[in-house]
Amino acid sequence: MASRRRLLWVAVVVAGALAVLVPVETWALAGTGEQHTAEVRSHSLSHLPSDTPVSASPSPSLPKGTCTESQLTVGKVTSLTELAPLGMQRLFPIIRLQNSGEACTFQFPKLLEVASDTGPYRAVDVDLPRNGGVPFHVPAGRSYIAISEMWPMPSQPSLCSDPITDVTRVRIPLAAGTIQVHLPAAWVSVCASPSTTAIMEYHPVPGTDF
């Protein structure tokens, strides 16, 4: 059954062998034979209060889609530790969304905002999926998106001069408003540019929640 998991995603490619991570769950992406290992952590959350001051960095531009904050609620967030290129680490949070309104269209944003538990939000660039960020259909009821973030191991140099550290909060822009996600496992560092962040549509294995 695991081989039936279907995932649409992109990530920054760094040449080299794959790093060894603690194996908890392993599956293959359909049609590629590429193996992935995941350590599963879960967290449940609805919308977070916006009481933390926002930095002077520009807010993400509103994408064209039709999904709005009033209809989408963030549910359980499951964080997977994925295999990454040599010298790198990658976390892959899967976000369950509940659409209480009509079906809508989700447009992949070019920017997200991220923050630590107490720090200000900062805008970061996003790698678009392989299909160029073509919008996808969000039906009424449950659907899923995922975010991929990658950073160097402690022995490796940073990928940028001013990384955002210990990121636990992410804001995703919609056609109207944003959805806010609290990460069950912090991202050690995030680069505003060059991008180390990707967002994607996610399809769980039938009969599972991630």
PyMOL commands that set and color helices and strands:
alter all, ss='L'
color gray80, all
select helices_A, chain A and resi 2-4
alter helices_A, ss='H'
color red, helices_A
select strands_A, chain A and resi 6-7+25-28+35-38+40-44+72-82+88-99+104-106+111-115+122-125+136-138+141-152+164-173+178-190+197-203
alter strands_A, ss='S'
color yellow, strands_A
deselect
rebuild
show_as cartoon
